[in-house]
Amino acid sequence: MPKEFKKDFPNTFVIIDGTEIKIQKPSSLSSQSQCYSDYKSSTTLKGLVGVDPRGSVIFASMLFSVNISDKEITAQSGFLELLKKLLETGYLKEGDGVMADKGFLIHEMIEKLGLKLYIPPFAPGSGQMCAADVKKTKKIAFHRVHVERAISRIKKFKILSNKVEISLFSVVDQVWYVCCFLTNFMPFLINDQC
């Protein structure tokens, strides 16, 4: 585990984030509306990626239509079941941490498993955060950037860097998994060790 990460979040096991990959526009209008992303202004599929503190991909969900929230994708992706199995087998301990962006409103689901969720604090109604919340947000953002760097590596594979063609839809999840886990054969994103 990198020194800075161990100092700030010593019990954090995984950093998660959702991402979208662009796809060719389906001919069906209902499929188009299910896959259209206002955020990307394109038709996309959405996946959940989890990386360890060194940036290695340790979880990749199947791809979902874009009309799914971060909370729903976390619940439907098998991520919570994986955490539960890891707790049962002793690979995780109660109190270990999951880091995510503030869009992941999964506090209850994570705490139900006995784990801790690290997300940036929300600004109060007045719009100003206290100094401690600003410091916490900066710390989390500093470490969370590694999941975004890992996702960037995944998307650099040519098959995902352009719009995924309709002809690949029957195997798009397999293509996604292979690209995600191939990044683990690249050098670590963070070489700093404790």
N, C-alpha and C positions, 0 to 999 in steps of 0.2 A: 504494500500500500504506500502511495506517495507520502512523504513527510508532512507536507502542508495539509493534505486530506486527513491523515491520521490525527494531526493536532486539532483540526477543527471539527471533524465528524468521525471519531474513531470506530464507531459501531455501524457505520453505513455500509451496506452490502451491495446496493444497486442504485443507479441513477436512471430514471425512466423518462422517456419523452415520446410524443407522437409525431409522426411525420406523414407527409403525403407524397405519392409518386404520380406523375402525370400519365394519363392513359389516352389512347385514341378514343374519340367520341363514339359511344355505342349508337347503333342505328335506332334502337328502341327509345322512345321519348321518356318512358318511365325510368329506364336505366340511366338516361342522361340526367334526369332530375335527381336521382339518388346519388349519382357520382359527381355532380357539379359542385365545385368548391368556390364560394365567393372569395375566400382568402386567396386562392391561387388563380381565380378567374379562368378556370379550366376544369375538365373532368379529371378526377383523381381517385385514387384508392388510399386508404389511411391504414397505417400500421403502428404498433407500439414496439419500441426498442428499449432494452435495458442493457446498461454497460456496468462493468465493475469500476472501482475507483481508478484503475489504470487505463480505462477506455476500451477494454475487450468486450465484445458483444457476448452477453450471457443469456439474453432472452430476445426473441423476435416473434411477434404475433403473426397470425395470418393477416391478410389484408381485408379491410372492411370498406363498405361504401362510406362516403364522406359524411353522411348525415348521422354520425355517431359521435357522442361526446367523449371526452377523455375519461370520464367516470365510467361510461358504458363500455368503452373499449378495454379498460382495465378489468372490468368484471367479466366480460365475454371472451377475453383473449386467452384465458388459462393462466394468467400471471398470478392471480391470487391462489389458485390451486397449487401452482409451483411453490409459492412461498409456504403454503401450509405443509406440503410434503417435505420441504427443506427443514421446517421446524420439527416435524415428526421424526425425521432421521437424525436430527442433531447438528445439521450443517448450519442452521441459524439458531440463535437463542432469543428468548423473549427480550425485548428492548433493542434488538438490532434495528437498523434504520434503512428507510427507503427515501431517496431524494427525488423530488419532482418539481415541475413548474407550478405556479399558483393556479393554473387552469385545471389541475388535477384535484378535484374536490372529492378525495378518496380517504379523508381522515378517518371516518368511521370504519371503513372496510379494513384499513391497515391496523388500526388500534384493536379491532375485534380479533385479529390474529396475534395480538400482543407485541406488535412491532411499532416503531416510531416513524412518523412521516415528517420529513424536513422539506418545507415549502417556504418560499418568501412570504413574509407577513403582508397582509392587505392594508392599504392606507385607510385610516378612519374616515368617517363622513366629512371631517373638516378638510381632508385632502393632504394634510401634513403628517408625515411619519415621525415618530420620536427618533432620537439619535441611535438608540439601541436597535430599533427595527431597521434603520438604514444600514447599520453595520451588519446585521444578520442577512439582509437582502444581498449585500455586496459579497459576503462570504459564500452564500449559496450559489449566487451567479458565477462566482469565480470557479467553483467546482463543477457546476452543472454544465458549463460550456463544453466539457469533454464529451457528453452524450451528443451534443450538436456536432462536434467534430467527427465523432464516430459515424453519425448519420450522413454527414457530408462524404465520408469515405465510401459508404455503401452506395450512395447515389452517383459516384464517379464511374462505376461500372457502366460501360457503354449501353448495355441492355436496359438499364434503368435511367440513364442520363437523358435520353430522349423520351418521347411519349411511348409507352409500352403498347405494342400493336395488338389489335383485337385477336389476331391469330394465336397469341400467347396466353389469352385469358384462361384457357383450361389448365395451364401450368404456372400461372403468375405467382401463386403462393410458393411453389418450389423454387422458382427463379429468385424470388425475394429472400427466402431462407438461405439459399446458396450464397447470394451476394452478401448478406449480413454476416454469415459465419466465415466467409473467405477473408474478410477484413482481419480476422484473428491471426492470419498467417503473415500479416504485415507487422512492422515494428510497433511496439507499444506507443500509444499516443503520449504517455508520460513515462519517461525512463527513470525518474527519481524514485529510489527505494529507501525505505526506512531501515 
